[in-house]
Structure formats: structure tokens, C-alpha cells
Amino acid sequence: MERPDAATPAEFWESLHQQIAASPWELSVNAVLAAAVGDLPPGAALDLGCGQGADSLWLAQRGWQVTAVDIAEAALQRLRERAADERLSDRIRTERHDLADSLPSGSWDLVSAHYLQSLFEFPRARILRDLGGQVNPGGMLLIVDHGSVAPWSWNKGATIPTPDETLAGLDLDLASWQVLYCEARDRTATGPGGQTAEVTDNVIALRRTA
């Protein structure tokens, strides 16, 4: 897939999601989310950087009320279309945010941030810390990052923090959180051209205790 030539994050992601919407790339729920959340009772979920909504749709199918957030209107429009097709529009609300400038408001039983990483300057730790403050007691903050660079990535040569480094950088009050896991996991990924490779995900799951 061609890397968009864009001057701003909004232009970049808008162009990228227009490409994805026009491609045959099949989108499916992230496996870490399905494993981590599958046994939880449904509640209010926040899907950060939701893209075209595979995770949001999966959650809604299981009874969650989902607020799906992305910077790209093309992604949100595609999610709304898919939710309507699956008769899930009453369980999914979309909000467009550049998270560097504005955050969704609410209280959540799940905040999910899968690959909330950017080629642009991005106050990611501050965003996750602030939204972690909106998690209800007993709720989960789930963070999945790219822990390695795939062969088709545009970000070759990037320095990638370890899961422990990422958790420390969030500067959360760990007296108010239970660390369920903070680890690197290997998986087989499929790229936009159908190619596959072994990659690493950094996975952090926290439960709010107070």
C-alpha cells in the first residue's frame, strides 16, 4: 500500500483510510482484544484509533456499547456503514478526534488502544494516562503496540520501547491499577499485499482498582 504524501496527521490518515476502504484487505478483530475481553461482562467501551472498526464491531456483537474514535472521517464512515449492515448502529457511536487536541469524554469499562502509534509527533503517553483516568473501577485499560517492524512497514529503523518501558512512560499511579500482563508476544501478521511475517506485539493490560 502506498504511503500517503501528507503534511498533517489528519491528511495522512484520511488518505490512508481511503486507500484501505478501496482495497480487498480483509479486516478482522485483533486477537489480543478477543482473548483479553472475551469473558468480560459487556459494558461501555472506548476504541481508540478504531480505524474501520473491526474491534468495535466485534465488541458490539457481544453487547458492548462502543464509542469508536479516529482522526479519519473516511474510517468512521466505513465503520458506520458496516455497523448499519450488521444492525449494530444502536451499539456504536463514532467520534472524530485528533487525540493530540481533544479527547472523548465519558466513563469506560474498557479502553482499548491497539497500535495507537504515529509517524508524527504525538503525545501518546499523556493521552493514555488521561483516558486511563476515565476507566471505571474494575475496568480495563488494554494497550497493544507494534513491538517490531514488519517488512512492509514505513517505519524501518524506529526505536521501539519494551513493554516495561512503555508502562513506566505512562506514569500511572500503579497503586490504583492491577497489572494483568506486560509482555511481548509473537504472532504471524498479514500485510496489505497478502504477505505474511513473524512480528512482535507489546501487550499491556491493566485493571483499575480504585
Backbone torsions as a table, in degrees:
resi	resn	phi	psi	omega
1	MET	NA	136.4	-175.4
2	GLU	-72.4	135.4	176.3
3	ARG	-74.1	124.9	179.4
4	PRO	-62.8	143.1	174.7
5	ASP	-97.9	96.7	-172.4
6	ALA	-137.3	148.7	-176.5
7	ALA	-89.3	-23.4	-176.0
8	THR	-127.4	157.7	177.0
9	PRO	-56.7	-42.2	-178.8
10	ALA	-61.2	-43.8	179.0
11	GLU	-64.7	-41.7	-179.3
12	PHE	-59.9	-54.4	-175.0
13	TRP	-70.8	-32.6	176.5
14	GLU	-61.8	-47.0	179.9
15	SER	-64.2	-42.4	-179.0
16	LEU	-61.7	-44.9	-177.5
17	HIS	-71.8	-26.4	171.5
18	GLN	-64.8	-39.5	175.8
19	GLN	-64.0	-45.6	-178.1
20	ILE	-61.9	-42.5	-179.0
21	ALA	-61.6	-29.2	-178.3
22	ALA	-92.1	0.8	-175.5
23	SER	-102.2	163.9	176.7
24	PRO	-85.8	8.3	-177.0
25	TRP	-60.4	118.1	-178.6
26	GLU	-80.1	127.1	-179.0
27	LEU	-101.1	135.1	179.8
28	SER	-139.6	164.2	-178.2
29	VAL	-59.9	143.6	174.5
30	ASN	-68.6	130.7	-173.5
31	ALA	-61.8	-36.1	-179.6
32	VAL	-63.7	-41.7	178.0
33	LEU	-61.1	-48.1	-178.2
34	ALA	-58.9	-40.9	-179.3
35	ALA	-72.0	-39.5	-174.7
36	ALA	-75.9	-30.6	-169.2
37	VAL	-109.9	-13.5	-171.1
38	GLY	-54.5	-33.6	-177.3
39	ASP	-97.7	0.5	-178.8
40	LEU	-80.4	146.1	173.7
41	PRO	-67.7	140.6	-177.7
42	PRO	-67.2	148.5	177.5
43	GLY	-154.0	-139.3	179.7
44	ALA	-99.1	125.0	-176.4
45	ALA	-120.6	143.4	173.7
46	LEU	-115.7	119.2	-179.5
47	ASP	-105.9	104.5	-175.5
48	LEU	-87.4	135.1	-176.7
49	GLY	58.8	50.8	-168.3
50	CYS	-68.2	-16.4	-176.0
51	GLY	58.9	-137.9	-177.7
52	GLN	-91.4	11.7	156.7
53	GLY	94.3	20.5	179.8
54	ALA	-60.0	-43.0	179.7
55	ASP	-67.8	-42.9	180.0
56	SER	-60.8	-42.6	179.7
57	LEU	-65.3	-42.1	179.2
58	TRP	-60.8	-44.3	178.7
59	LEU	-63.8	-45.3	-179.0
60	ALA	-62.8	-37.0	177.7
61	GLN	-60.9	-24.3	-178.2
62	ARG	-102.9	16.0	170.9
63	GLY	97.1	-1.5	178.7
64	TRP	-73.2	148.5	167.9
65	GLN	-95.6	116.2	-166.7
66	VAL	-112.9	131.4	165.7
67	THR	-103.6	115.7	-174.9
68	ALA	-105.8	124.1	-171.5
69	VAL	-121.2	133.4	174.0
70	ASP	-153.7	160.5	177.9
71	ILE	-83.0	-19.7	-172.0
72	ALA	-101.8	119.7	177.4
73	GLU	-65.1	-31.6	178.1
74	ALA	-60.5	-39.2	178.2
75	ALA	-66.6	-45.6	-177.9
76	LEU	-66.0	-38.0	178.2
77	GLN	-63.1	-42.0	177.9
78	ARG	-63.9	-39.4	177.6
79	LEU	-63.3	-44.0	179.3
80	ARG	-60.4	-40.0	178.9
81	GLU	-64.2	-44.0	-179.4
82	ARG	-67.6	-38.3	178.3
83	ALA	-64.3	-40.1	177.7
84	ALA	-64.3	-42.5	179.5
85	ASP	-60.4	-35.2	-177.8
86	GLU	-96.3	7.7	178.9
87	ARG	57.6	44.8	-179.8
88	LEU	-119.4	12.2	-175.4
89	SER	-61.1	-28.3	-179.3
90	ASP	-75.1	-10.2	-179.1
91	ARG	-110.1	-2.5	-177.4
92	ILE	-129.4	123.7	172.9
93	ARG	-113.6	132.1	178.5
94	THR	-102.8	142.9	175.2
95	GLU	-136.6	131.5	176.7
96	ARG	-92.3	121.6	178.1
97	HIS	-138.7	136.7	155.8
98	ASP	-87.1	104.7	-170.9
99	LEU	-63.4	-17.1	174.4
100	ALA	-68.4	-21.6	-175.2
101	ASP	-114.4	-29.7	-177.6
102	SER	-149.6	150.2	-178.8
103	LEU	-123.8	148.5	171.6
104	PRO	-66.4	152.9	177.7
105	SER	-113.3	150.2	178.8
106	GLY	151.7	-169.3	172.7
107	SER	-132.2	143.1	-165.7
108	TRP	-134.8	145.0	171.2
109	ASP	-91.2	-14.0	176.1
110	LEU	-150.3	127.6	166.3
111	VAL	-116.1	118.1	-176.9
112	SER	-113.8	124.8	179.3
113	ALA	-126.9	93.5	178.7
114	HIS	-99.3	116.3	175.7
115	TYR	57.2	42.8	177.8
116	LEU	-81.5	68.0	-176.0
117	GLN	-129.8	151.6	-172.5
118	SER	-139.7	149.2	172.5
119	LEU	-77.1	-11.4	179.4
120	PHE	-99.0	162.9	173.7
121	GLU	-58.9	132.6	-168.5
122	PHE	-153.9	121.5	-176.9
123	PRO	-80.3	61.2	-170.5
124	ARG	-62.0	-45.8	-178.1
125	ALA	-60.9	-42.9	179.2
126	ARG	-63.6	-41.3	179.9
127	ILE	-61.1	-49.5	-177.7
128	LEU	-66.9	-36.6	177.6
129	ARG	-64.9	-45.6	-178.7
130	ASP	-65.2	-43.1	-179.8
131	LEU	-73.6	-27.1	172.3
132	GLY	-59.8	-31.4	177.5
133	GLY	-67.4	-13.8	178.3
134	GLN	-95.1	-1.0	-179.8
135	VAL	-76.2	132.9	178.8
136	ASN	-69.0	151.8	171.7
137	PRO	-53.5	132.6	-175.4
138	GLY	88.9	-10.8	-179.1
139	GLY	-83.3	171.8	-173.3
140	MET	-119.9	139.4	166.6
141	LEU	-108.5	116.4	-176.1
142	LEU	-117.5	121.2	-177.1
143	ILE	-123.7	124.1	175.6
144	VAL	-125.9	122.1	-177.6
145	ASP	-117.9	158.5	167.5
146	HIS	-68.4	119.1	178.6
147	GLY	-99.0	-2.7	175.2
148	SER	-150.7	171.5	-177.9
149	VAL	-105.4	119.6	179.3
150	ALA	-71.0	155.3	-179.0
151	PRO	-58.2	-27.4	-178.3
152	TRP	-94.1	4.5	-177.2
153	SER	-69.9	149.9	173.2
154	TRP	-85.0	-5.7	-167.8
155	ASN	-108.5	35.6	-178.4
156	LYS	-62.5	139.9	-179.7
157	GLY	88.8	-0.2	-179.0
158	ALA	-70.0	146.2	173.2
159	THR	-88.0	122.9	-174.0
160	ILE	-112.7	123.4	179.2
161	PRO	-70.5	156.4	174.7
162	THR	-75.1	165.6	175.3
163	PRO	-57.0	-41.8	179.5
164	ASP	-63.5	-39.0	178.1
165	GLU	-65.6	-40.0	178.4
166	THR	-64.3	-45.7	179.7
167	LEU	-61.4	-44.0	179.1
168	ALA	-62.5	-37.4	-178.6
169	GLY	-67.9	-20.7	177.7
170	LEU	-71.4	-23.3	177.6
171	ASP	56.1	42.3	176.4
172	LEU	-78.8	153.0	171.7
173	ASP	-78.9	95.9	-173.7
174	LEU	-69.0	-8.0	171.5
175	ALA	-68.2	-18.5	-179.4
176	SER	-103.5	6.9	-176.4
177	TRP	-136.9	144.5	169.3
178	GLN	-102.5	124.1	178.2
179	VAL	-81.7	109.9	179.2
180	LEU	-77.6	-44.3	170.5
181	TYR	-162.5	151.8	179.8
182	CYS	-148.2	94.5	-167.0
183	GLU	-157.1	164.5	174.0
184	ALA	-99.0	138.4	-179.5
185	ARG	-133.2	137.9	178.0
186	ASP	-93.4	148.1	176.7
187	ARG	-154.4	166.3	173.4
188	THR	-95.4	121.2	-178.8
189	ALA	-105.8	151.0	175.6
190	THR	-113.2	126.3	-178.2
191	GLY	-86.3	176.0	-175.7
192	PRO	-64.0	-20.7	177.7
193	GLY	-96.5	8.3	-178.9
194	GLY	88.2	-2.7	179.1
195	GLN	-73.8	154.9	-179.7
196	THR	-122.3	156.4	177.8
197	ALA	-160.8	154.9	173.3
198	GLU	-82.3	125.6	-179.7
199	VAL	-131.0	169.8	179.0
200	THR	-116.7	136.6	170.4
201	ASP	-109.3	139.7	168.8
202	ASN	-95.9	123.5	-171.1
203	VAL	-122.1	126.3	177.8
204	ILE	-128.8	123.2	176.1
205	ALA	-126.5	127.1	-177.4
206	LEU	-127.9	139.9	174.0
207	ARG	-109.6	129.8	179.9
208	ARG	-73.3	124.6	-179.3
209	THR	-104.4	-18.4	-178.7
210	ALA	-155.6	NA	NA
